[in-house]
Structures are given as structure tokens and as C-alpha cells.
């Protein structure tokens, strides 16, 4: 007899039901997703927000001007609170009782010094960044906000503070959070908010639906691919734009790798994606933090990285929303249709 398990992913409830239940449905006012696993059936993998599309069998992506790689550069411009409000689910400063002066001041270096050092290098290379921004930056550090706005950087929401998380919010609180993000960005820059990397990469089960409801078109939290992928939402479209915790200075440098290690990682990543991009376009994200990459002993590494990445004609240095919009306009429907076709395949024969 086939094993059949359904789990409601908005609580800790797990229940066993008959195989007649719909594979995905909504229950109750918070619309938790019921995930049902009929072992042997051709169903998408949990969490059912994205279809499994093997790279070996998917439509071809073409970027503007026949670029092989769409490159977006994402400085994380963050504001950590010295004394954040208590969160019962997650402690922003777990090393010691608050105030955690060491952790706070390490990150504060980025806004005082590191951002400006990085900015000189980015300006030299004429980079239009997608700044992953805690939007409170515009009020706590107006000089930084002005510098980003003056350069027409795209601002991607990274929440309001990096010490307040979506995981603790109710549905209505999270809905109000997006309204706050949209209004804050428009008030300070005139920009329309188009995407988000969750604050400290936090989410709820409702996050994609509420993002799309608020008019956002891309989510950077999904690290599952080298190309944009449609995300299933109640109203969309919403796509993942590949971000990285591999080419990301936080895990690299906090694990005490040298700057030269990071530079070589970036070059190797680019070389592979560029070669693969000859058959179908790839996306490469470079995630940076001013309190790390903006250190005096690392800044020459950023210069070497940008010289290498931007020294080719067949690289599209884009913003995250440009990548998302191009994919939505030219490839989204083809990816959705192809996912439906291969969803009925039951084996590899």
C-alpha cells in the first residue's frame, strides 16, 4: 500500500490522510500549504514553491547583446541595532548579553569607513550596484542613502533592520512590513521597490505570496540555481534571482580565508559560468559587506575582482530587477510551460 503523508507547514501539525486529498491546497485564514507526499507519484519536491527543472532539460536563456553571464553586484548596506527588541525565536547578538559591543561595532565599521572605501573602487569601475539595504539606512545614515541614490543604484530591500526578522511576524504584521518597505524607499529615492533579500535572510511560509501582493517581482533568498526560476505565488509573477552564500564575503572571511582565496573563488566561479553560458545564459551574484570587503587589507582584492569580471564584452553587468524583468518578459512562460510538461514524467526512461 502506498504511503501517504500530509504536513501543514504553518505549524508543527503532521497528519495522515487518505490519498484522495489534493497534493497542494490552502486551509484556514493564513493559507498554510498542505504538503502531500505520495511516494512514486510525479510531484514537485517540497516546499512546492518551485518546480524541479534539471539544468540538462530546460529552455534556453538569452541575455541582451548575447551576453554569457548576467552579473549583479550586491553590497549589503546594513543597520544593526545596538539594543534590538527582544525576539523570542532568534537572538541577534547571541555571543553575550546585550549590549554586544564587539559584534555591533564590527558591523558599524562598514557604515563609518568600509562603505566609502568600497565606493571609491566601485566608482572607478563604473558599477551600478544592487544594494541589499536595510531601509533604516536612509534615516540613520543619510549620507550613505544619498550616495546610493545619487549613483542610481538599485535598492533591494533587506528589511528595515538586520536585527528584526520576518519569522516572528503574523500575516498582518508581515503585510504591513512590505507596505513600510515600499513607502520608505519611494519617500527617500523615488524608486519602486522590486525585490527583497529577507532581513538576515528570514522568511515565513507566506513570504512569497505577500511579496507578490505588494508588487515585488523577485526574491533573492532562494540559492537553488544559476538561472532565474519562477516561484509559485497566489498572484504574480515572482521569480528567484540567484544570490550567493558561496561568493559572499561573510562565510569566506569569517571562516578566516585569505582575500586571495576569495579572489580565486570569484574567478573560478565566473570562468565556469561563462563557459556554461555559451549554451544558455547564467547569473552570477557577488555579495559584499562593507565591514568585511571594505577593510584596508582587502580592498585591493575587490579591485582585482572587478577588473577580472568586467574585462569582457560578453558580460551583462545588470541590476537584479533588470535580470528579473528580462526573464519575466522573455522566458518566464516558457519555463512554466516546460515545468508542466516534465511534471508528468514518472521515471528516467
N, C-alpha and C positions, 0 to 999 in steps of 0.2 A: 504494500500500500504506500502511495506517495506521501512523504512527509510534507506538511504544510504549516507554516508558521507566519503569524502576522504580528508586527510590532508597531505600537503607536509611538512615534518619535516626537512627542512633546511632553513626555512624562516617562516614568520608569515602568509603565504598564507593558506587560507582554501577555498576549492572549492567543489561544489556539482556536481556530475556527475551521469551518468546512471549506473545501476547495472552490465553492461557488462564489466566494467573496471576490469583489473586484480587486485586481492587482494594486491599483492606486486609487484612493478616494479621499474625500475630505470629511472630517467629523467635527461637529461642535463649532462654537464661535471662533476658535483660534485656528481652525483648519489644520490640525496636525496631519501629517502624511501617514497613512497606514501602509507599511511596507510588508508585502507578502512574498514569501519565497516558496515557489513550487519547484522543488528540485527536479531538473530535467526540462522545465518549460523554458521557452526562449523569451526571457525577460531581461530588462536592463538591470545593471548592478545597483545595489543601494548606493546613494540615497535617492535615486530616481529623479534627481535634478538634471542629470546629463546622461545622454546615451553613450554607450561604448562604441567608439569609432576607431578601429585599429588604423594606425598610420598607413599600413600597407594597402588599405582599401577604403579610400575616401576621395571626395572630389579634389581637384587641383585648385590651389590658391595662387592668384597672380596679384602682385603688388604694383603700384604705379611705377612707370618707367622700367618695367621688367626687373625691379629690384629682387634680389635673392633673399634678403633679410630686412624685416621691418624692425628697426632698433628704437626702443624708447628708454630714456634715461630718467631715473626716478630718485631724486634726492628726497629723503624723508625729513621733512621740516616739522619738528615735533615740540610739543609743550607738555612736560611732565609736571604735575603739581607737587609742591613741596610737602603739603599736608592734604592728600586727596581724601575725599569722603570714604567712609568705610564701605567695603563691598564684601558681603559675607561669602561670596563664591570665589573671589580672587584678590589676592593682596598685591598691589602694585609694587610694594617695596618689601619683599619677604626676607631680605638679608638681616634686618634688625628692626626693632621697634621704631615707629616714626618719631621724629624725622630721620630719614635715612640720608644723611648729608652726602655721603660718598656717592651713592647712585644718582641722586638728584644733581649734584654739582658736575659729575662726569658728563651728563647729558646736557647740562646748561652750557657747557663749553661750546657745544655746537652752535648755539644761537649767539653767543658772545663773540666767538672767534672763528670757529670752523666753517660756518656758512659763508663768511666773507672771503675766506681763503679759497674755498671751492669756487665761489662765484667768479673770482678773477680767472681761474682756469677755464671754467665753462664759457665765460665771455670770449676768451681767446679763441675758443673752438666754435664759437657761434652756435652753441647748443640751445635749442628751445626745449626745456625740460618739461616733464610732467611731475610736478611737485606733490608728493604724497604728504598732505598737510593737515595737521591738527588745526582746525579752523580758528581756534582761540589765538593762534599766532597773530592774526590780524589785529587783535586788540591788545595782546600782551607785548608784542614785538612789532610795532607798526612799521619800523624801518625795514624789517625783513619782508613784511607784506607788500610794501611799496616797491621794493627791489624786484620781487617776483612779478608784480603787476606791470611795472614799467617795461619788463622784458617780454611781456605777453606769454609768460609760462602758463601752461595749463595747470589748473589747480584740481587735483583729485582729492576728494575728502578722505582723510584718515581719522574721521571722527572730530569731535571738538577738543577733547583732551586725550592723551595717550594713557591716562590713568583712570578712565571711565569706560566701561565695557558694555557692549550690546547684550552679552549673555545674562545680565541681571535685569534687563528691561522687560516690562509687559508689552503686549502688542501695541497698545495705545501709546505707551512711552516711546517705543521704537518708531512708530509712525511720526510722532512729534519730533523725534530726533532728526529725521530726514527733512522735515519742514525747516527746522533750525539750520541744518547744514545748507540747504538750498538758499534760504534767505540771507544767511551770513555771507556766503560767497558773493551773491548778487549785490549786496549792500556795499561790500568793500572793493569789488573789482568789476562789477557789471557782467561777470561771466555766468553762464548757465552751467550748473553742476551736472556732469555727465557720468561720473563713475566714482567708485569707492574702493579703498583698501580698508577693511574694518579697523576700528581703533584697537591697536595691539592685536590685529587680525582676529577679532572676536566676532561671533555670529550667533544668531538664533535660528531655529528651524524656519522662521518666517522671513528671514532677511532678504532673500532674492525677490520674493513677491512684493515686499514693502519697498524695496529699491525701485523696482519697475513701476510700482504705483506712483512713486514720487517723481518719475520721469528720467531716472538714471538708465543708462544703456550698457554699462559694463561693470564687471565685478573682478577685482584683481586678486581676491583671496584664493581662487582655485589654481593650484600649482600643478595641474594634471596633464599639461600638454605643451607642445611647442607651436601651436596654432590656436586662434580663437575658436571657441566651441559654444554653440547655443546652450543656454540654461533654461530649463523649463520653469515658467512662471505663470501666474494666473492671468497676467496681462503684460505684453512685452513689446518688442523683443528685449532680451537681456543676454549678453554674451560674456564669457570669461576672456580676459586678455592676459596672456601668460606673464606672470610676475615671477620672482625667483627668490628662494631662500638658499640657493646654491651660489649664484653670483650676487651675493649680498654680504656687505662688509660686517654685519653683526655676527653671524655664526663663524665667519672666517677669522676675524680679528679677535673676537672674544675667546676663541679656542687657540689663540696665540700663534696663528700662522703669520708668516712674514708678508710684508707688502708685495715682495716679488712673487710669492706664492699666488696671491690674489691676481696679480697681473697675468701670470701664466695661465691661471684658470680661465680668465676672461678671454684671452687669445685662443685657447683651445676650444672653448665653447663656441666662439664666433666661427672659427675655421670649420668645425663640424656642421654647424647650422648653415653656413654659407655654401658648403658643398651639397648638402641635402636640399637647399633652396633652389638648386638648379632644376629640380623636377617639380617642386611645389613650395611656395613661399613659406618661410618660417618667421617666428617672432623671437626677439631676444630682448630681455629686460636687464638693465643694470641698476641694482638697488643700492643706494648710498646713504650714509648718515653723516651729517657734518661733524658730529662729535667723534667720529672714527676716521673717515676718509679725509676730514679737514685738519687732521693733526699734522704738525710740521714735518714729521718723518715719513708721512705717507703721501703728501701732496704731489710729489714727482711721479708717483705711481699712477695717479689719476691722469696726469699729462700724457704718460706713455700709453695708457689705455685708450684715451680719446684719439691720440694720433693714429693708433692702430685701427680702431673701429671706423673712424671717419675718413680714412685714407682711400676708400674705394668708391667708385661711381655707382656700383650696384647695391648700395645700402640706402634704404629709405629711413632717414632719421625723422621719426614721427612722434606725435603725442599718442597717448593711449586712446583718446577719443577718436583721433584720425584712423587708427588701426581698427577700432570697433566699428566706426561708421563705414569704412571701406568694406569690411567683412559683411556687415548687415546689408549694404547696398548691392554687393556683387556675389556673395557666396552663402549667405545665411539660409535661404530657402533650399538651395541645392544640398546643403549639409542636413537640413531637417528631413528632406525627402529621402536622402540616401539612408539616413538612420532608420526610417520606417521600412525601407526595403530590406535591410540586413537584419532587422529585429526579428524577422520570422525564420531566420536560419537556425536550425537546431543542432547542427554538428559541422565539422570541418570538411566533410566530404564534398 
